[in-house]
Amino acid sequence: MINKIEAKKAHCGGAQSSASVSGALGAAAQCAPMAPPLSNRGGAENSRVESYEQESFEHYSTFITDSKGRLIEVPLRRGVGNSAFIDQISFSFHEDTLSICAGEPLVADDDYMIWASLKLESIFGFGIAQKASHSGGRFYESCWLMGTDNAQYGRVHFGGQNSTMLVELTATGCNAAADDWELRLYEFLTNAVRPKITRVDVAKDFFNGEYSPEQAAIDRVDGKYTNHHMMPDGEKAGSDWESNNGKGKTYYVGSRESSKFVRVYEKGKQLGDKQSSWVRFEIEFKSKDIVIPFEVLEAPGEYFGGAYPICQQFQQKAKRIEAVKKNLELSFERVIECARNQVGRAINAAISMFPDKDDSQILAMFKADHDFLPKRLSPEAFSHEYNDAPALHKMERSEMPDSIGMLVDWKNQKRQRQQEEREIEWAWRAYGTYQF
């Protein structure tokens, strides 16, 4: 039987890790006048918590009981910590976290967004670029974008929703983020006010076809995706299953509405290489009826290995850099293929009309008068170092939206008044008067 104390640690703070609760309490203590309660459950926070062991599946999950008597599943740590990587993540935290970062109460929404941009850049290497033209999603009032038109790193939702902020990082954002962003995000969340990971996709790549959608379909029927005596549903997607057209196969395990959902798909073929054997195995965790511990940021492979019985056998080290490099290579090959189809005949015509010109001269005739790259080859999609979109907190006054510019002016005036007040206070202490 798993120790009840460990189960209680996983439960506290909205069913998050004990480290997150202690960090949130410490952060809230610094900003007590403006911080709301960390829980809306009142005295029920110390209610009974139990851990239930499944005789056949104790290796895969722990069950705890929340204050309302509901069973909550906690993924167990199983497997090798570096055998998988995070491909997408969404997390939320209370807005007072940013007030603590600022060292003063924040009031205006734009003020919160400037500090959010600053903090996100310190974690991922990029901040918030602009406000979206559409209204907020996920039942929030506003939406802000990270990245460029060619490389969308993610979105930030703010306004409403119990004074929280939701950050959604895309697969492009995860790949382009600065190294070790997972550890910096872990540090941030474990010291934030009411933090929560709402979704995380943990992935593993098989570059040489060591696993396949076909094998996943067989393994599901054989019970290798079965937890708690219930076999999940399976679904085949993609025309390649019947026509073998090289567009790629996908196999789903589970339901999109459930807390765990599996995608096994031919990643290389998705990128346009019809001969590629690259397969990606993704597990999507959603915080519906499971707890997503913050420790998944430190050791995603351990949670990948504990998700299903089949995952135990995948112990090799995941290589994010290799995956990014492979993605770039296939994208370039696809661009060449498209270019050959689109301008190949024009090049042949040029060679026929100008037989005296060599290949370099023919190529020069087709060279564009700009240096733009195809969208799928945009360098910022592979590294944040090439992201030239100015972050919100780095914009000059003239570049900011009017509301944010007014906020910056107000803050500068406030700092000037504070400086004058300090000078007056110093003068009175020193001389008993102040010369205006």
N, C-alpha and C positions, 0 to 999 in steps of 0.2 A: 504494500500500500504506500502510495506516495505521501510524504510528510504533509500533514495538514497546514503546517506553518508555511511551506512553500506555496501551497494552493492559496493561502490567504494573501501572501505577497502578490501573487498574480492578480488577485481580485481587487485589491484596494485601488482607489483613484479611478473609478470608472472602468474597472477590470483591466488595469494596466500594471506595469511592473512596479515594485516597491520603490525602486530608484526614482521613477518618475514622480511618485507621490511626495517623497521627501524633498526632491528638487522643487516641485511646485509649491510646497508649503514654505520652503526657504525663500523662494522668489516672492510669494505673496506677502511674507512677513516684511519684506523691504518696501512694499507698496500697500500696506494694510488699509490706509484710508480710502483707497479707490478700488481695491480688489473685492469682488463678490465672493460668496462662499464657494469652496472648491467642489461642493456637492449640493444637490437639491434634495437629498434624501433625509436630511435632518438627522435624528438620532439613529436611523436605521443603518448608518455606516458601519457599525460594529456588529452587525447581525452575523448569525452563524454561517460559516463557510466550510464546505466539505469537499473532499476530493474522492471521486469514484473511480475505481479501477475496473477496467474491462478485462475479463479473463483472457480473451484471445487477442486483444488489441491494446494492451496497456503500453505498448511501445509507441503508440501514435498520438495519444491525446489524454489530457486530464480534464475532469469535469469539476466545476465549482458551482456553488449556488449563490445567486445574488440576493439582495435584500428583499426581493419580491418572490423568492422561491423558485426562480427560473434556472434551469441548467445552462451553464455557459461552458463551451468547449475551449480548452487552451491547447494549441499545438505543442507537442513535445519536441525537445531538442534531440535530433537523431541524425547521425551521419557526419560527414566531414564539413567543417565550417566554411571552407572555401570551395566547395564542390558546385556552387551555383552563385548567381549574382542577381541583384535587384534590377529589373528592367522597367519598372514603373512604380510610382508610389504617390499616395495622397495622404495628407495629414492635416490636422486642425489643432488650434490652440486658442486660448482666450486672449482677447485684445490687450488685456492688462500686461501680458508678457512684454509687449512693445513699450509700454509706459515704463516698465522696470528697466528695459534696455536704454531708454532715453534718459532715465534718471529724473523724470518729471511727468506729471499727468499729461496725457495727450487728449485733445478735445476734437479737433477737426478730422474727418475721414482722410483727407489728403495728408495730414500729419502722420497718421498711422501708416499710410502707404509709403511715405518716404523712409520711415524707420524699417518697415518690412523689406523694402528694396535693399537697404543697407545691410540688414541681417542676412537676407537670402544670398547676397553677393559674397558675404564672408563665409557662407557654407558651401555654395555651389560654384562660385566664380562668376556668376552673373546675377543681376538684379531684375527689377521690374522695368520694362521698356516703355509701356504705354497703356492707356486705358482702352478697353475694347469698345467698339462702337455699339455693341449690343448690351443688353442688360445682363445682370449677373445670373449665373446658373446655380444649380443645387440649392435653390430657394434663398440665395443671397441677393442683395440689392445691386451690387456692382461687380464687374469682372475686369481684371487687369492681366496683361500679357507679358510673358517672358520670352526673349529670343527675337528672331527676325521673321520677315515674311517667308524666307526660304527655310528657316529652321525654327519651328515652334518648340520652345523648351518647356512650356507649361503655362498654367493659369493660376491666378490668385483671386479668390472670391471673398468679398467682405461686405458687411452691412446686414444686420439682423442675425438670425440663427443664434440667439443667446449670446450675442457679443463675441462671436468667435470669428476666426479667419481660417479659410481652407486653402491649402496649397496643393495643386495637382502637378506633378512632374511627369512629363511624357517619357517615352523610351528614348527619344532624341535628346531630351534634357539629361537623362541619366547617363547616356553615353558621352555627352559633351562636357559634363560637369568636371570640375577639378578633382584630381585624385584624392581618395580618402574622404569624399564628401559624406559617405555613410557614417563615418565616425564623428564628424563634426555635427551632422544632423542628430545623431544619438545624444551628443553632449547638449545640444540645444533643447531637444524635447524633454530630456530628463531634468531640465532646470526650468521648464516653461510652466505656465499656469494652465491647468486642465488640458494637457496635451492628449492627442489620440491619433493613432494610425488608422485611417479609415479603409485604406486599400493598399496592398502591396503585391506586385507580380514578381515571383522568383523564377528565374529561367536557367536552363542549362542547354548548352549547344553540343550537338554531335556532328562534327564537321565531316566525318567519313561515313555517315549513315549507320553508326553503331546501334541506333534505335530509329524506329520509323512509325508513321501513322498506322500502317498495317499491323505492326507488332503490338501497338497500343490497343487496337481493336481486339486482338487475340488475348492480350493480357487482361483486359477488362472482363471478358467472358470467363477466363480462368480464375477470376477472383482476386487478381493482384491490385485492383483498385478498390477493393471492398473493405470498408471500415464498419465496425459495429453491426456486422451481419447483414448489411444492406448494400446490394450491388448498385452503383450509380448507373444512370442512363448513359448510352453512348450515341454519337451521331457523326456520320461521315459528311464532309463538306468539300466541294470542289469537283469540277467536271472531270478531273484527271482520274478519278476512281473508275470511271467507265470508259472514257475515250482515250485515256493515256496520251493526252495532248501536251504534256510537259508543263502545264500551268501550276501543278502542285496539288498535293492532297493535304487535308486537314482532318484531324479526328478530335472530337470533343468528348470529354468525360465529365458527367455531372450536369447541373443546371446553371444557367447564367444568373438566376435569382438566388442561388445558394451561396453559402459562405466560402466554398471552395469550388473552383472550376478549372479544368485542365484543357490546355490546347497543345496538341502535338502536330506540328505542321512543317512542311518542307520550305524552310526559310530561303534557301538559295533559289529555288524556283519562283518563290514569291518576288524575288528581286530581279527575275528575268533570265536566269541561267537554267535552261531546260535540262541540262546534264548534271546539275549540281546535286550532291548527296547531302548537303547541309540540312540538318533537321534541328528544330528548336522545340524544347519541352518546357512549357510555361505552366505554372500554377498560380492562379489568381486567388488571393485571400481577401475577403471582404469582412468587415467587422459587423456582421449581422448577428449571428449567434455564436461567434467565436471571439476570442481575445487575440489581438495581434500584439505580441510583446515587442517592446522597443529593441530587445536584443536581436531581433531579426536583422537589424541594421549591422550588427557586429558579426553575425554568423548566419547568413541566409541559407547556406548549404545545410546547416543542421535542421532547419525547419523544412527545407525541401526534402531532406531525407526522411523526415518524420511524417510527411503528409499522407503517404500511401505505402503499402508494403512493397510495391515495385520500386520505389525510390531508394530503398536501402542499397541496391546494387550499384548505384551511380556514385562512385567515390572519387573520381578523378577531379583534379583541380580545374575550375572554370577559368577561362582566360578572356576577360572583357576586351583587352586590347586586341587580341587575335580576332575576336568577333567583329570589332569595329573595322579592323583592317580588311577582313574578308568582305564586309559590307561595302566598303569603298571600292575594292577590286571588282566586285560583281556589278556595282553601280556604273563604274567606268566602262566595263565591257558592254553593258546594256546601252549606254550612251553611244558607243561606237557602232553597235548594231543598228540603232535607230538612225544615226547619221548616214550610215552606208545605204540604208533603205531609202532615205529621203533625198540625199544629194548624190548618190552613186552615179546615176545616169547623167547628171549635169557634169560631173567630173569626167566621165567618159567622153561627153560631147566636147569639153574643153581640150582634152588630149587630142581628139580628132581634128579640131580646128587649129590647134597650135602645136603641130608635131615637133617644132624646133625647141619648145620649152621643156625643161626638165621637171622632175616631180616637185621640187621645192618652189619653182616658179608657178606651177599649176596650183599648188597649195596656197600660195600667197594670194592668188586671185580670189580665193574663197574665204580669206581671213576677214573676220568682222572688224569693224572700226571701234569696237569697245572691248573691255576685258571681263565681261560678265561670264559666269559659268552656268551650266545647266543646274536647275534647282536641286536635283538629286546629288550633285557633286559639290554643292556649296560647302566650303571648308568649315563654316561655323556649325554644320550639322554633325561634325566629328570631333570638334574641340571648341571649348568656350573662348580660347585664346584668339580665335578669328571672329568673334562676335563684335561687330562694330556698332551695335545699337546702344545708344547712351542710356545708362541706367537712370531711373527717376531721380535718385538722390545726387547724381553727378551733373545734372543739367544746369546750364546757365539760366539766369533769371529770365532772359528773353525767350528761351526755348521751352519753358514750362507752360503747361496750361494755366489760364488766368487764375483759377482757384488756387492752384499750388503756388504760383508766383506770389499771390497776395499773402498766402500763409508764410512763405519765406520772408517777405517784407515784415510781416507782423512779428515773426520770431526775432529778426534782426533788431527791430525797434525795442522789443522786450529785453534783449540782451544789453542794448545800449542803456535803457532805463535802469537795469540792474547794476550796470557798471557805475552809473552816476550815483545811484543810491549807496553803493559801497564806498565811493569816494567821499560822499557827504558824511557817512558814518565814521570813516577813518579820520576826517578832519575834525569832527566834533570830539572824538576821543583824544586827538592829539592837541588841539588848540581851543576846544570849547566853542569854536565858531567855524563858519565856512564863508569864504569870499566868492561871491558870484561875479 
